[in-house]
């Protein structure tokens, strides 16, 4: 396999996850993010066991297991009446059944854990991508 030089537009969850995976595959990766600095934005996100498995491969599984919340149940309610429509056991039950826990974590904490997997200088803040110009065998990010 040849080493590629890859540019990723956006340092959100998808962009950072892609950067880590591509670096693990041996490629040179740079991430371009238009914001000048990362802020604590977003809300809690729910990570199903299959998402935790994927995040394990990116090197953040232990961080998640130590810092994320483990919901006891996943409860669904009717949007009008508030009546409970289902209750699924989570926490230890999810880990026993699926081999990984069901977790809840703030988006900013997950972003930080992913950022920590990338080397200094890999993420370029304040770098708004205006366009990508495709070439015959490559592309240029402007």
MIVEXTOR-512514 format. One record per residue: residue in three letters; chain; y, x, z of N, C-alpha, C in turn. Coordinates in steps of 0.02 Angstrom, whole numbers, padded with zeros to 5 digits. Each point is the difference from the previous one (the first is absolute). Layout:
residues N
<rest:ALA	kette:A	nc2:Y	nc1:X	nc3:Z	cac2:Y	cac1:X	cac3:Z	cc2:Y	cc1:X	cc3:Z>
...
This chain:
residues 142
<rest:UNK	kette:A	nc2:-00059	nc1:00042	nc3:00000	cac2:00059	cac1:-00042	cac3:00000	cc2:00062	cc1:00044	cc3:00000>
<rest:UNK	kette:A	nc2:00049	nc1:-00017	nc3:-00040	cac2:00062	cac1:00038	cac3:-00002	cc2:00048	cc1:-00028	cc3:00052>
<rest:UNK	kette:A	nc2:00042	nc1:00044	nc3:00026	cac2:00051	cac1:-00021	cac3:00048	cc2:00059	cc1:-00029	cc3:-00037>
<rest:UNK	kette:A	nc2:00021	nc1:-00059	nc3:00021	cac2:00056	cac1:-00033	cac3:-00031	cc2:00061	cc1:00005	cc3:00045>
<rest:UNK	kette:A	nc2:00059	nc1:-00004	nc3:-00028	cac2:00062	cac1:-00005	cac3:00037	cc2:00022	cc1:-00073	cc3:-00006>
<rest:UNK	kette:A	nc2:00001	nc1:-00035	nc3:00057	cac2:00009	cac1:-00072	cac3:00000	cc2:00062	cc1:-00018	cc3:00040>
<rest:UNK	kette:A	nc2:00042	nc1:-00043	nc3:-00028	cac2:00057	cac1:-00027	cac3:00034	cc2:-00013	cc1:-00073	cc3:00017>
<rest:UNK	kette:A	nc2:00017	nc1:-00019	nc3:00062	cac2:-00009	cac1:-00068	cac3:00023	cc2:00068	cc1:-00028	cc3:00016>
<rest:UNK	kette:A	nc2:00014	nc1:-00058	nc3:-00026	cac2:00065	cac1:-00033	cac3:00011	cc2:-00008	cc1:-00050	cc3:00057>
<rest:UNK	kette:A	nc2:00025	nc1:00018	nc3:00059	cac2:-00001	cac1:-00044	cac3:00057	cc2:-00044	cc1:00026	cc3:00056>
<rest:UNK	kette:A	nc2:00029	nc1:00004	nc3:00060	cac2:-00036	cac1:00025	cac3:00059	cc2:-00018	cc1:-00056	cc3:00048>
<rest:UNK	kette:A	nc2:-00022	nc1:-00057	nc3:-00028	cac2:-00026	cac1:-00053	cac3:00042	cc2:-00073	cc1:00014	cc3:00016>
<rest:UNK	kette:A	nc2:-00034	nc1:-00049	nc3:00027	cac2:-00070	cac1:00009	cac3:00019	cc2:-00042	cc1:00021	cc3:-00060>
<rest:UNK	kette:A	nc2:00009	nc1:-00034	nc3:-00057	cac2:-00040	cac1:00016	cac3:-00059	cc2:00016	cc1:00069	cc3:-00028>
<rest:UNK	kette:A	nc2:00063	nc1:00017	nc3:-00004	cac2:00020	cac1:00066	cac3:-00026	cc2:-00025	cc1:00057	cc3:00042>
<rest:UNK	kette:A	nc2:00006	nc1:-00007	nc3:00066	cac2:-00023	cac1:00054	cac3:00044	cc2:-00077	cc1:00005	cc3:00000>
<rest:UNK	kette:A	nc2:-00034	nc1:-00058	nc3:00000	cac2:-00073	cac1:00001	cac3:-00003	cc2:-00024	cc1:00033	cc3:-00065>
<rest:UNK	kette:A	nc2:00033	nc1:-00017	nc3:-00055	cac2:-00019	cac1:00031	cac3:-00064	cc2:00013	cc1:00075	cc3:00002>
<rest:UNK	kette:A	nc2:00056	nc1:00021	nc3:00028	cac2:00016	cac1:00072	cac3:00004	cc2:-00053	cc1:00038	cc3:00039>
<rest:UNK	kette:A	nc2:-00020	nc1:-00028	nc3:00057	cac2:-00052	cac1:00034	cac3:00041	cc2:-00065	cc1:00005	cc3:-00039>
<rest:UNK	kette:A	nc2:-00022	nc1:-00055	nc3:-00029	cac2:-00064	cac1:-00001	cac3:-00037	cc2:00002	cc1:00048	cc3:-00059>
<rest:UNK	kette:A	nc2:00054	nc1:00002	nc3:-00036	cac2:00005	cac1:00045	cac3:-00058	cc2:00002	cc1:00073	cc3:00022>
<rest:UNK	kette:A	nc2:00032	nc1:00015	nc3:00056	cac2:00000	cac1:00069	cac3:00026	cc2:-00071	cc1:00019	cc3:00022>
<rest:UNK	kette:A	nc2:-00035	nc1:-00047	nc3:00031	cac2:-00069	cac1:00014	cac3:00021	cc2:-00045	cc1:00014	cc3:-00061>
<rest:UNK	kette:A	nc2:00018	nc1:-00029	nc3:-00057	cac2:-00037	cac1:00012	cac3:-00062	cc2:00022	cc1:00065	cc3:-00034>
<rest:UNK	kette:A	nc2:00048	nc1:00036	nc3:00030	cac2:00019	cac1:00065	cac3:-00025	cc2:00062	cc1:00002	cc3:-00044>
<rest:UNK	kette:A	nc2:00036	nc1:-00054	nc3:-00004	cac2:00059	cac1:-00002	cac3:-00043	cc2:00064	cc1:00017	cc3:00038>
<rest:UNK	kette:A	nc2:00050	nc1:00023	nc3:-00037	cac2:00067	cac1:00011	cac3:00027	cc2:00037	cc1:-00067	cc3:-00004>
<rest:UNK	kette:A	nc2:00030	nc1:-00020	nc3:00055	cac2:00031	cac1:-00066	cac3:00003	cc2:00069	cc1:00005	cc3:00031>
<rest:UNK	kette:A	nc2:00047	nc1:-00035	nc3:-00029	cac2:00067	cac1:-00008	cac3:00029	cc2:00016	cc1:-00074	cc3:00000>
<rest:UNK	kette:A	nc2:00030	nc1:-00022	nc3:00056	cac2:00018	cac1:-00070	cac3:00008	cc2:00076	cc1:-00006	cc3:00000>
<rest:UNK	kette:A	nc2:00026	nc1:-00045	nc3:-00041	cac2:00072	cac1:-00010	cac3:-00006	cc2:00017	cc1:-00068	cc3:00030>
<rest:UNK	kette:A	nc2:00044	nc1:00001	nc3:00051	cac2:00019	cac1:-00060	cac3:00036	cc2:00075	cc1:-00008	cc3:-00001>
<rest:UNK	kette:A	nc2:00023	nc1:-00058	nc3:-00020	cac2:00072	cac1:-00010	cac3:-00009	cc2:00039	cc1:-00002	cc3:00065>
<rest:UNK	kette:A	nc2:-00031	nc1:-00022	nc3:00056	cac2:00036	cac1:-00002	cac3:00063	cc2:00015	cc1:00071	cc3:00024>
<rest:UNK	kette:A	nc2:00058	nc1:00008	nc3:00031	cac2:00021	cac1:00067	cac3:00023	cc2:-00036	cc1:00020	cc3:00064>
<rest:UNK	kette:A	nc2:-00022	nc1:-00048	nc3:00040	cac2:-00038	cac1:00015	cac3:00060	cc2:-00045	cc1:-00058	cc3:00017>
<rest:UNK	kette:A	nc2:-00055	nc1:00014	nc3:00033	cac2:-00046	cac1:-00053	cac3:00020	cc2:00028	cc1:-00034	cc3:00062>
<rest:UNK	kette:A	nc2:-00002	nc1:-00066	nc3:-00001	cac2:00021	cac1:-00040	cac3:00058	cc2:-00060	cc1:-00040	cc3:00024>
<rest:UNK	kette:A	nc2:00005	nc1:-00023	nc3:00060	cac2:-00054	cac1:-00041	cac3:00029	cc2:00009	cc1:-00071	cc3:-00025>
<rest:UNK	kette:A	nc2:-00032	nc1:-00016	nc3:-00057	cac2:00006	cac1:-00066	cac3:-00030	cc2:-00069	cc1:-00031	cc3:-00004>
<rest:UNK	kette:A	nc2:00000	nc1:-00065	nc3:-00011	cac2:-00063	cac1:-00035	cac3:-00009	cc2:-00023	cc1:-00032	cc3:00065>
<rest:UNK	kette:A	nc2:-00062	nc1:-00020	nc3:00001	cac2:-00029	cac1:-00034	cac3:00057	cc2:-00073	cc1:00023	cc3:00007>
<rest:UNK	kette:A	nc2:-00034	nc1:-00029	nc3:00048	cac2:-00071	cac1:00017	cac3:00008	cc2:-00039	cc1:-00022	cc3:-00061>
<rest:UNK	kette:A	nc2:-00050	nc1:00040	nc3:-00016	cac2:-00045	cac1:-00018	cac3:-00054	cc2:-00071	cc1:00000	cc3:00027>
<rest:UNK	kette:A	nc2:-00040	nc1:-00042	nc3:-00029	cac2:-00070	cac1:-00007	cac3:00020	cc2:-00043	cc1:00043	cc3:-00045>
<rest:UNK	kette:A	nc2:-00040	nc1:00043	nc3:00030	cac2:-00045	cac1:00043	cac3:-00038	cc2:-00072	cc1:-00024	cc3:00011>
<rest:UNK	kette:A	nc2:-00029	nc1:-00027	nc3:-00052	cac2:-00070	cac1:-00022	cac3:00003	cc2:-00045	cc1:00061	cc3:00002>
<rest:UNK	kette:A	nc2:-00063	nc1:-00008	nc3:00019	cac2:-00045	cac1:00058	cac3:00004	cc2:-00004	cc1:00040	cc3:-00065>
<rest:UNK	kette:A	nc2:00002	nc1:-00033	nc3:-00058	cac2:-00004	cac1:00038	cac3:-00063	cc2:00063	cc1:00041	cc3:-00010>
<rest:UNK	kette:A	nc2:00058	nc1:-00024	nc3:00023	cac2:00061	cac1:00040	cac3:-00005	cc2:-00004	cc1:00060	cc3:00047>
<rest:UNK	kette:A	nc2:-00029	nc1:-00010	nc3:00059	cac2:-00008	cac1:00056	cac3:00047	cc2:-00047	cc1:00053	cc3:-00029>
<rest:UNK	kette:A	nc2:-00053	nc1:-00022	nc3:-00034	cac2:-00045	cac1:00048	cac3:-00033	cc2:00039	cc1:00042	cc3:-00051>
<rest:UNK	kette:A	nc2:00042	nc1:-00032	nc3:-00040	cac2:00040	cac1:00036	cac3:-00050	cc2:00048	cc1:00048	cc3:00033>
<rest:UNK	kette:A	nc2:00032	nc1:-00022	nc3:00054	cac2:00047	cac1:00043	cac3:00036	cc2:-00035	cc1:00058	cc3:00035>
<rest:UNK	kette:A	nc2:-00063	nc1:-00010	nc3:00018	cac2:-00041	cac1:00056	cac3:00027	cc2:-00003	cc1:00056	cc3:-00051>
<rest:UNK	kette:A	nc2:-00011	nc1:-00017	nc3:-00063	cac2:-00006	cac1:00049	cac3:-00053	cc2:00065	cc1:00038	cc3:-00012>
<rest:UNK	kette:A	nc2:00056	nc1:-00031	nc3:00020	cac2:00065	cac1:00032	cac3:-00009	cc2:00020	cc1:00041	cc3:00061>
<rest:UNK	kette:A	nc2:-00042	nc1:00001	nc3:00052	cac2:00012	cac1:00042	cac3:00058	cc2:00039	cc1:-00031	cc3:00057>
<rest:UNK	kette:A	nc2:00011	nc1:-00066	nc3:-00002	cac2:00039	cac1:-00031	cac3:00053	cc2:-00040	cc1:-00047	cc3:00045>
<rest:UNK	kette:A	nc2:-00065	nc1:-00002	nc3:-00009	cac2:-00042	cac1:-00045	cac3:00038	cc2:00002	cc1:00010	cc3:00075>
<rest:UNK	kette:A	nc2:-00002	nc1:00063	nc3:00022	cac2:00002	cac1:00012	cac3:00073	cc2:00066	cc1:-00020	cc3:00029>
<rest:UNK	kette:A	nc2:00055	nc1:00014	nc3:-00036	cac2:00066	cac1:-00022	cac3:00024	cc2:00001	cc1:-00075	cc3:00008>
<rest:UNK	kette:A	nc2:-00026	nc1:-00036	nc3:-00049	cac2:-00001	cac1:-00073	cac3:00003	cc2:-00040	cc1:-00025	cc3:00060>
<rest:UNK	kette:A	nc2:-00058	nc1:00029	nc3:00010	cac2:-00043	cac1:-00022	cac3:00054	cc2:00031	cc1:00011	cc3:00069>
<rest:UNK	kette:A	nc2:00044	nc1:00049	nc3:00006	cac2:00032	cac1:00015	cac3:00064	cc2:00066	cc1:-00036	cc3:00009>
<rest:UNK	kette:A	nc2:00034	nc1:-00019	nc3:-00053	cac2:00067	cac1:-00027	cac3:00007	cc2:00007	cc1:-00074	cc3:-00020>
<rest:UNK	kette:A	nc2:-00045	nc1:-00025	nc3:-00040	cac2:00006	cac1:-00070	cac3:-00024	cc2:-00029	cc1:-00048	cc3:00052>
<rest:UNK	kette:A	nc2:00022	nc1:-00062	nc3:-00005	cac2:-00027	cac1:-00053	cac3:00043	cc2:-00065	cc1:-00025	cc3:-00031>
<rest:UNK	kette:A	nc2:-00044	nc1:-00023	nc3:00043	cac2:-00064	cac1:-00028	cac3:-00022	cc2:-00001	cc1:-00074	cc3:00019>
<rest:UNK	kette:A	nc2:00015	nc1:-00044	nc3:-00047	cac2:00000	cac1:-00071	cac3:00016	cc2:-00069	cc1:-00025	cc3:00022>
<rest:UNK	kette:A	nc2:-00001	nc1:-00043	nc3:00048	cac2:-00063	cac1:-00028	cac3:00025	cc2:-00028	cc1:-00053	cc3:-00047>
<rest:UNK	kette:A	nc2:00045	nc1:-00040	nc3:-00028	cac2:-00020	cac1:-00053	cac3:-00046	cc2:00049	cc1:-00003	cc3:-00059>
<rest:UNK	kette:A	nc2:-00025	nc1:-00025	nc3:-00056	cac2:00045	cac1:-00020	cac3:-00055	cc2:00000	cc1:-00076	cc3:00001>
<rest:UNK	kette:A	nc2:00058	nc1:-00027	nc3:00014	cac2:00006	cac1:-00073	cac3:00008	cc2:00041	cc1:-00027	cc3:-00057>
<rest:UNK	kette:A	nc2:-00026	nc1:-00050	nc3:-00034	cac2:00037	cac1:-00035	cac3:-00052	cc2:00021	cc1:-00068	cc3:00027>
<rest:UNK	kette:A	nc2:00061	nc1:-00021	nc3:-00019	cac2:00025	cac1:-00064	cac3:00024	cc2:00028	cc1:-00040	cc3:-00058>
<rest:UNK	kette:A	nc2:-00001	nc1:-00065	nc3:00007	cac2:00030	cac1:-00045	cac3:-00049	cc2:00076	cc1:00011	cc3:00003>
<rest:UNK	kette:A	nc2:00030	nc1:00009	nc3:-00059	cac2:00072	cac1:00015	cac3:-00003	cc2:00044	cc1:-00056	cc3:00024>
<rest:UNK	kette:A	nc2:-00023	nc1:-00062	nc3:-00001	cac2:00041	cac1:-00056	cac3:00022	cc2:-00012	cc1:-00020	cc3:00072>
<rest:UNK	kette:A	nc2:-00063	nc1:-00003	nc3:00020	cac2:-00016	cac1:-00024	cac3:00067	cc2:-00009	cc1:00056	cc3:00051>
<rest:UNK	kette:A	nc2:-00014	nc1:00061	nc3:-00024	cac2:-00014	cac1:00054	cac3:00046	cc2:-00072	cc1:-00001	cc3:00025>
<rest:UNK	kette:A	nc2:-00038	nc1:-00049	nc3:-00021	cac2:-00070	cac1:-00007	cac3:00022	cc2:-00040	cc1:00061	cc3:-00025>
<rest:UNK	kette:A	nc2:-00041	nc1:00026	nc3:00045	cac2:-00043	cac1:00057	cac3:-00018	cc2:-00053	cc1:-00023	cc3:-00049>
<rest:UNK	kette:A	nc2:-00006	nc1:00035	nc3:-00057	cac2:-00049	cac1:-00019	cac3:-00050	cc2:-00059	cc1:00048	cc3:-00003>
<rest:UNK	kette:A	nc2:00010	nc1:00060	nc3:00024	cac2:-00057	cac1:00047	cac3:00006	cc2:00017	cc1:00055	cc3:00049>
<rest:UNK	kette:A	nc2:-00052	nc1:00029	nc3:00028	cac2:00008	cac1:00055	cac3:00048	cc2:-00058	cc1:00049	cc3:-00013>
<rest:UNK	kette:A	nc2:00017	nc1:00058	nc3:-00024	cac2:-00051	cac1:00051	cac3:-00014	cc2:00006	cc1:00057	cc3:00050>
<rest:UNK	kette:A	nc2:-00056	nc1:00020	nc3:00030	cac2:00003	cac1:00056	cac3:00047	cc2:00017	cc1:00065	cc3:-00037>
<rest:UNK	kette:A	nc2:00042	nc1:00039	nc3:00029	cac2:00020	cac1:00064	cac3:-00029	cc2:-00017	cc1:00055	cc3:00051>
<rest:UNK	kette:A	nc2:00042	nc1:00051	nc3:00004	cac2:-00008	cac1:00055	cac3:00047	cc2:-00070	cc1:00030	cc3:-00005>
<rest:UNK	kette:A	nc2:-00036	nc1:00001	nc3:00055	cac2:-00067	cac1:00030	cac3:00000	cc2:-00047	cc1:-00035	cc3:-00048>
<rest:UNK	kette:A	nc2:00008	nc1:-00066	nc3:-00007	cac2:-00044	cac1:-00038	cac3:-00045	cc2:00008	cc1:00022	cc3:-00072>
<rest:UNK	kette:A	nc2:00062	nc1:00013	nc3:-00022	cac2:00012	cac1:00023	cac3:-00068	cc2:-00031	cc1:00069	cc3:-00010>
<rest:UNK	kette:A	nc2:00009	nc1:00043	nc3:00049	cac2:-00027	cac1:00068	cac3:-00007	cc2:-00076	cc1:-00001	cc3:-00001>
<rest:UNK	kette:A	nc2:-00031	nc1:-00042	nc3:00040	cac2:-00073	cac1:-00005	cac3:00000	cc2:-00025	cc1:-00028	cc3:-00067>
<rest:UNK	kette:A	nc2:00034	nc1:-00050	nc3:-00026	cac2:-00022	cac1:-00033	cac3:-00061	cc2:00014	cc1:00041	cc3:-00063>
<rest:UNK	kette:A	nc2:00060	nc1:00032	nc3:-00003	cac2:00022	cac1:00033	cac3:-00061	cc2:00001	cc1:00076	cc3:00004>
<rest:UNK	kette:A	nc2:-00006	nc1:00028	nc3:00060	cac2:00000	cac1:00073	cac3:00007	cc2:00069	cc1:00030	cc3:00007>
<rest:UNK	kette:A	nc2:00051	nc1:-00041	nc3:00002	cac2:00069	cac1:00023	cac3:00010	cc2:00038	cc1:-00056	cc3:00034>
<rest:UNK	kette:A	nc2:00050	nc1:00016	nc3:00039	cac2:00037	cac1:-00052	cac3:00036	cc2:00049	cc1:-00038	cc3:-00043>
<rest:UNK	kette:A	nc2:00020	nc1:-00057	nc3:00024	cac2:00056	cac1:-00038	cac3:-00027	cc2:00060	cc1:00023	cc3:00042>
<rest:UNK	kette:A	nc2:00053	nc1:00022	nc3:-00032	cac2:00057	cac1:00028	cac3:00037	cc2:00066	cc1:-00032	cc3:-00022>
<rest:UNK	kette:A	nc2:00048	nc1:00003	nc3:00044	cac2:00068	cac1:-00022	cac3:-00016	cc2:00047	cc1:00057	cc3:00020>
<rest:UNK	kette:A	nc2:00045	nc1:00018	nc3:-00046	cac2:00046	cac1:00056	cac3:00013	cc2:00066	cc1:-00014	cc3:-00034>
<rest:UNK	kette:A	nc2:00053	nc1:00026	nc3:00027	cac2:00066	cac1:-00008	cac3:-00032	cc2:00000	cc1:00041	cc3:-00064>
<rest:UNK	kette:A	nc2:00027	nc1:-00028	nc3:-00052	cac2:00002	cac1:00033	cac3:-00066	cc2:00032	cc1:00070	cc3:00004>
<rest:UNK	kette:A	nc2:00053	nc1:00007	nc3:00039	cac2:00033	cac1:00065	cac3:00006	cc2:-00046	cc1:00053	cc3:00031>
<rest:UNK	kette:A	nc2:-00042	nc1:-00020	nc3:00047	cac2:-00046	cac1:00047	cac3:00031	cc2:-00054	cc1:00023	cc3:-00049>
<rest:UNK	kette:A	nc2:-00024	nc1:-00046	nc3:-00041	cac2:-00048	cac1:00018	cac3:-00052	cc2:00033	cc1:00045	cc3:-00052>
<rest:UNK	kette:A	nc2:00060	nc1:-00016	nc3:-00020	cac2:00036	cac1:00044	cac3:-00048	cc2:00008	cc1:00070	cc3:00028>
<rest:UNK	kette:A	nc2:00017	nc1:00006	nc3:00064	cac2:00008	cac1:00066	cac3:00030	cc2:-00066	cc1:00038	cc3:00001>
<rest:UNK	kette:A	nc2:-00054	nc1:-00035	nc3:00016	cac2:-00066	cac1:00033	cac3:00001	cc2:-00017	cc1:00026	cc3:-00070>
<rest:UNK	kette:A	nc2:00015	nc1:-00039	nc3:-00051	cac2:-00014	cac1:00022	cac3:-00069	cc2:00046	cc1:00059	cc3:-00019>
<rest:UNK	kette:A	nc2:00064	nc1:-00004	nc3:00018	cac2:00046	cac1:00056	cac3:-00014	cc2:-00025	cc1:00064	cc3:00031>
<rest:UNK	kette:A	nc2:-00027	nc1:-00005	nc3:00061	cac2:-00024	cac1:00059	cac3:00035	cc2:-00058	cc1:00034	cc3:-00035>
<rest:UNK	kette:A	nc2:-00034	nc1:-00034	nc3:-00046	cac2:-00055	cac1:00030	cac3:-00038	cc2:00024	cc1:00040	cc3:-00060>
<rest:UNK	kette:A	nc2:00064	nc1:-00004	nc3:-00015	cac2:00027	cac1:00035	cac3:-00059	cc2:00040	cc1:00061	cc3:00022>
<rest:UNK	kette:A	nc2:-00002	nc1:00053	nc3:-00040	cac2:00037	cac1:00060	cac3:00019	cc2:00076	cc1:-00009	cc3:-00006>
<rest:UNK	kette:A	nc2:00035	nc1:00040	nc3:00038	cac2:00074	cac1:00001	cac3:-00004	cc2:00021	cc1:00012	cc3:-00072>
<rest:UNK	kette:A	nc2:00050	nc1:-00036	nc3:-00023	cac2:00026	cac1:00009	cac3:-00067	cc2:-00035	cc1:-00041	cc3:-00054>
<rest:UNK	kette:A	nc2:-00052	nc1:-00036	nc3:00019	cac2:-00036	cac1:-00041	cac3:-00049	cc2:00037	cc1:-00065	cc3:-00014>
<rest:UNK	kette:A	nc2:00035	nc1:-00026	nc3:00051	cac2:00038	cac1:-00062	cac3:-00008	cc2:00073	cc1:00017	cc3:-00009>
<rest:UNK	kette:A	nc2:00030	nc1:-00027	nc3:-00053	cac2:00070	cac1:00013	cac3:-00015	cc2:00040	cc1:-00064	cc3:00014>
<rest:UNK	kette:A	nc2:00038	nc1:00001	nc3:00054	cac2:00040	cac1:-00058	cac3:00019	cc2:00066	cc1:00000	cc3:-00039>
<rest:UNK	kette:A	nc2:00028	nc1:-00058	nc3:-00010	cac2:00063	cac1:-00006	cac3:-00037	cc2:-00009	cc1:00016	cc3:-00073>
<rest:UNK	kette:A	nc2:-00060	nc1:-00007	nc3:-00025	cac2:-00016	cac1:00017	cac3:-00070	cc2:-00018	cc1:-00064	cc3:-00037>
<rest:UNK	kette:A	nc2:00050	nc1:-00034	nc3:-00023	cac2:-00011	cac1:-00063	cac3:-00037	cc2:-00025	cc1:00016	cc3:-00070>
<rest:UNK	kette:A	nc2:-00055	nc1:-00032	nc3:-00018	cac2:-00028	cac1:00009	cac3:-00066	cc2:00035	cc1:-00049	cc3:-00047>
<rest:UNK	kette:A	nc2:00033	nc1:00027	nc3:-00050	cac2:00036	cac1:-00041	cac3:-00050	cc2:-00046	cc1:-00022	cc3:-00056>
<rest:UNK	kette:A	nc2:-00043	nc1:00046	nc3:-00021	cac2:-00046	cac1:-00016	cac3:-00055	cc2:-00054	cc1:00054	cc3:-00003>
<rest:UNK	kette:A	nc2:-00053	nc1:-00017	nc3:-00034	cac2:-00054	cac1:00047	cac3:-00014	cc2:-00006	cc1:00005	cc3:-00076>
<rest:UNK	kette:A	nc2:00006	nc1:00061	nc3:-00026	cac2:-00003	cac1:00011	cac3:-00072	cc2:-00069	cc1:00028	cc3:-00018>
<rest:UNK	kette:A	nc2:-00041	nc1:-00040	nc3:-00035	cac2:-00066	cac1:00025	cac3:-00018	cc2:00004	cc1:00050	cc3:-00057>
<rest:UNK	kette:A	nc2:-00040	nc1:00052	nc3:00005	cac2:-00007	cac1:00049	cac3:-00053	cc2:-00069	cc1:-00006	cc3:-00032>
<rest:UNK	kette:A	nc2:-00016	nc1:00045	nc3:-00045	cac2:-00065	cac1:-00002	cac3:-00034	cc2:-00057	cc1:00013	cc3:00050>
<rest:UNK	kette:A	nc2:00010	nc1:00046	nc3:00047	cac2:-00053	cac1:00018	cac3:00047	cc2:00023	cc1:-00003	cc3:00072>
<rest:UNK	kette:A	nc2:00062	nc1:-00022	nc3:00012	cac2:00025	cac1:-00002	cac3:00068	cc2:00056	cc1:-00052	cc3:00003>
<rest:UNK	kette:A	nc2:00033	nc1:-00003	nc3:00057	cac2:00058	cac1:-00045	cac3:00009	cc2:00050	cc1:00036	cc3:00044>
<rest:UNK	kette:A	nc2:00063	nc1:-00018	nc3:-00008	cac2:00054	cac1:00030	cac3:00039	cc2:00034	cc1:-00056	cc3:00040>
<rest:UNK	kette:A	nc2:00008	nc1:00013	nc3:00065	cac2:00034	cac1:-00048	cac3:00043	cc2:00074	cc1:00019	cc3:00003>
<rest:UNK	kette:A	nc2:00043	nc1:-00047	nc3:-00013	cac2:00073	cac1:00011	cac3:00003	cc2:00027	cc1:-00042	cc3:00058>
